[in-house]
């Protein structure tokens, strides 16, 4: 393909992307992402990945884009903005007895659905021109932030997110790997973070203490998706975050000036708190009353570890302990039910929530009724052995 034909094809791709509502398009080659591979290896060796699998599981695969498609020559990388969350106060007043659990902005936007549709249109343009092309979106075959940075869409910030002077960081990323050889930028964007440390200071657990390096052991956005027990040392810091954490993005100065287009109505989360003016929220008490089938029907599109509802209930119980009304009969009923759960994960976190709310008598009653008798992994026993600071409530 001549240079002129390559430029014309790229123009067609850019037009297709813009028509599909994508906000940025860049191109890079399919050379290995050696720096990303080195970073993954170093962080795994240092124990910072906390069991994250995705692109960390097989870095030799996720950093070698040429393996995605035989004969691949280029990667078309695209970004789509989503609407940022409304400001909220983690320990502020709750709109329901059980409190409102906040959800990361990207979850409530369905940005990935629109992004995938745009990537498919780019694939069609390439295929009509006689080239092979495959989409790679939210996919462990490619380190998408590294690809976006090399394609000139931004730089990797101190919060490890892709940052752009025009778009900020409220974006989802996806790519098309193709056999077409397309013109790519001569160099990536320069680092714009400078000496700014807002994201590092704002992180509620210190997961960004080293600039540009995420300690997943302390990252709330990862911990709500990780299996097992939610670390006791980070439960109070979780505040009202049911799923995800946006703190390192909300404080970024590039997000203050970024133009984020309105995207219409947000996705129906199914359990929005009535009257909540605190961003994307879910009624925690209602979630905890749901059957497993209903819960998965409402939230099964989220990443829930091993597809086990107990892990979303785990998160909700920590939120309940942080923002629920300790004097509410509804909260008491939920705690009683959770303390008697057949799931040791649920029962263990109910112990913490009850004690956090100052309802130790409910734990005592549950112990008399057999709490901990079926505790194969010792989760309930471990909860009973650790101190829990009682939450201070108004009045």
N, C-alpha and C positions, 0 to 999 in steps of 0.2 A: 504494500500500500504506500502510495506517495505521501510526502509530507502534507501536500494540499488536501488530499483525500482524508488523511488522518484528522486534520483540523476541522474539515467539514463534518466528519462523523462525530467529533467531540461536540460541535455546535448542536447537532441533532440530539445528542445525549443531554446536554445542558437544557435544551428546550423541553425535552420530555420530562426532565426532573422538575423544572420550574412549573410546568403545566400540572404536574402531579402534586404540587404543594411542598416540594422539598426546598430547603432553605440554603443549602450549600452543596457544591459538587467539586470534587478534586480528583486528581489522577496520580497514581504512583506505579512504579514497576513491581515486579514480583520477586525481587531479590529478598533473601531471608532478612527477618528483623532481628539482627544479631544483638543489638543493644537491649531489646525487649527480652530476648532469650537469656541474656546474661543477668538481667534484673530479676527474672523469674527464678533462675537457679540460685541467685544470692539470697533472695527472700525465703525461698524454701529451706535453704541451708540454715538460715537464721531463725527458722520457726515462725516467720511472720505471716504465713499463708493460712494458718489455723484450719487446715483441712479443706480449704477452698479447692474445688476441682476444676471446673470450667476450663479456661485456657491454661491453668497451672498443671492440670493432670498430665497432659502430654505436650510439653512445650516444644518438642521437636516438630510436632505437627502444627500447633497454633502459630508458630513463628516462621513457617515455611509455606508461603501462599502458593508457590508453584505446584505444590502437591495437591491442591484443591481441584485443579483442572489440567489435564494433559495439554501441553502446548500453551499454557497461559502466559500472556505477555504484559498485561496491565490489570490494575485494580481501580475501578471507579468507586470512590468513597463518597457517601452522601450523609448529610445531617438534616434532621428535622427538629425544629424547636417544639417544646411543649410549654404549657402555661405554668409559671412558678406557683408555689403555694401561697395562700394568704398568710400573713403573719399570725402567730399564735404564741401563747405563753404556756410552756409545758406543764406547769403546776397551777394553771389558772382555774377559774371556776368551771365546773362541768355543767353541761346542759341536761344531763340525765343523771339518775342516781349512780349508775355504774361508770359514768364518765364517757368522754368522747376519745376514741383512739385515732390519732392522726395517721395518715397514709402518705407515703412519698408521692410527690407530684406526678412522676412519670406513670405511676400505677393508675392514677385517675384520669389519664389523658388519652389512652389508647394510641399513643404516638407511634408505637411499633406497627400497628395495623396499617396506618397511612404510609409509613416508611416502606414497608414491604410492598405495598401496591405501587409506589413510585419506582422501587428497584425492579419490579417485574416489567414496568414500561421501558426502562432502560435496557433490560434483557431483550425485549422485543425489537428495539431499534437495532441492537447489535446483531441479533439473529437474522433480521431481514437483510442486513448487509453482508450476510454470509459467514458470520463469526459465531463461535460457541461462547456461551455466557451462562454463569450460574450466580444466584444470589446467595449472599452470606450475611445473615442478619440475626443478632442475638445468638450467635453460633460459636461453639468452642473450637472451630477450625481456624479462627483468625483472631489475632490480637487487634481489635477494632480501633482502639485509641492510638496505638502505634501507627496503624495504617493511615488514620485520619491526619495525624501530625505530619507524616511523611508526604501526604498528598497536599499539604499546604492549608488545611482547614483550621489549624490552630496550633497550640503547643500544650504540652503536658504540664499542668500547673502544680503548685505546691500541694493542692488537695488531691492530686493524681488524676483529676478530671481533664478532659480536653477543654481548653479555654480558647475563646475567640474574641477579638476586639469588637466584632460586629454582633455576634450571637451570644456571647457569654458562655455559660456551661449548661444551660437548660436545653440540651439536645440529646437525641438518641441517634446512634450511628449504625450504618449498614453499608454493605459493599456489593459490587458486582465484579466477579473475576472473569476475565475474558481473554480470548486468543488474539483479539485486536491489539495492535501496538498504537497506543494513543500518546499524544504529547503530554508530558508531565512537567511540573514546575521545577525550576533549577534548584530551589532551596526551600526548606520549610520556614514557617513563620518564626520570628525571634521570640524568645521568652519575654513575656510582658509582666511577670509577677514582681520582678525586682526584689525589693526588701520587704514587701508586704507579707504580713503573717496573720492576716485576719482569720483565714480558714483554720490555721493551726491553733490559734487562741480559742476559736469558737468551738472546736471539737469537744464534746462533753466528756470524753473519756481519755483524751490525749493520744488518740490513734494516729495523729499526724505530727507527732513530736519531731520527727525527722522530715524535713521538707521533701515532698515528692515521693515519700515512702509510706505506704499504709500498713499499719500493724493490724491485721484482720482480727487478731485475738481481742482487740478492744473496739473494733468498728461496729457500732450498733446496727448499721444497715446489713452487715453480714451476720451478726449474732441472731437477729430475728429470723434469718433463713437457715441457720445452722441447726443440725439435729442435737439432741441431748438436752442437758440442763442449761438454762440461761444463767450465765455466770453471776453469782450473788453480788460480786463487787461492782457490777455494772447495772444492777436492776433499778436503783434509784435514779441513776443518770438516764435510764430509758424514758423516764417521765411518762408522757402520754403517747409515745410512738409505738403504734401497733405493728407497722410494717414499713421499714425504711427510715432513713434519716437524711434530711436535706440541709443540715446546719452549715456544713462547709461550703455550700453553694449560696445560701441566702445572704451570707456576709460578703461574698466576693464583689469587689467594686466593679468588675466588668459586667456583672449581672445588674448593677444599678443603671448602667447606660445602654445595655443591650436592648434591641428592639425585638420583642417577643410578640408575634402576631396572635390575635385572638383565634382560637381554634374551635369555637362553637361550644356546645354543651359538653361537660365532662362525662366520662363513663359513669353509669349508674353503679355505685358500689353496693347497692342493695340494702344497706343498713345505715344510711346517713342520719346523723343526729338532728332531730328537729330543732330549728332555731340556732344551730351552731354557726357561729361566725368565725370559725377558727381553722379555715382551710378545708382540706379533704379529710372528712372524719367519718368514723363508724361508731355506732352505739355499742359499746363494749358489753353491757348487760344483755342486750338482745343477742349478740353473737354467742355469748356463753350459754344462752338458753337453747340454742339450736341443736338439732340432732346432727350427727356426723354427716348424714346424707345431705341435709339442707345446707350445712356449712360448706361442704365441698361444691355444691351446686352454685352457691353464691360467690365463693372465693377460690374455686379450683383452678382459675386461670392464673393465680399467683403461684410463685414457687413456694411450695410447702414441702419441707423435708420428707422424703420417702412417701409422699402423699398421705401423711398421717395427720388427721385433724388435731390430734393432741398437741402438736407443736404450735398451731395458731391459738389454741386455747391457752397454752403456756404463756404466749406473749400477752394475750388479753388479761390473764390473771395478774401479771406483773403490772400492767397498766391500771387494772382495777385497784391494786394496792396503792398505786401512786396518786390516783385522782378520784377514786370512788368515794361515795358518801358512807362513812362507817356506821351511821345511825339508820340507814335505809333498810326497811324490811326486805326490799327486793335484793339488795346486796347481800344481806344475811342469808336469804334463800339460795342465792347463787353459790355462796361460800360453802354452805352445808352440802349442797349437791356435789360441788367439786371436791370437797374433802372426802366424800364417799365414792369417788370415781374409781372405776376398775383400772384406770390408767395411773401408774405410779408417777408418771411425768405430771399429769394434771393434779393429782393429790398433793405432790410435793410442792408445786407452785401455789396451790391453794393454801397450804400451811404458811408460806411466806406472805401471801396477800392478807390473810386473816390477821397475822401478827403485826404486819405493817399498819393495818387499820385499827390496831388495838383491840381486836376481837379474839383474844387468846382463849376465852371461854369456849369458843366454837371448836378450837383445836383440841382442847381438853375433852369436850364431849365426843368428838370424833375418835379420839384415842380410846375412850371407854367403849366406843361402838366397834372397835377393831381397826382403826386407822394404823397402817403400818404392818398389819399381820401378813399381808401379801405385798412384800417389798423386795423382790428378788435381787435388785441391783442396789439396794440400800439408799434409794433416793429420798424417801420420806424420813428415814433415820438421820440422814445427813442434814436435811432441812431443820429437823427438830433440834439438832445440836448447835446450829449457828445462831448468833444473836441477830435480831432484826430491829433496827431503829423504828420506833413508832412514829408515824407521820403526824406532824403538827397541823391541826386544823383550826380554822378561824373560830373564835369564840371559845 
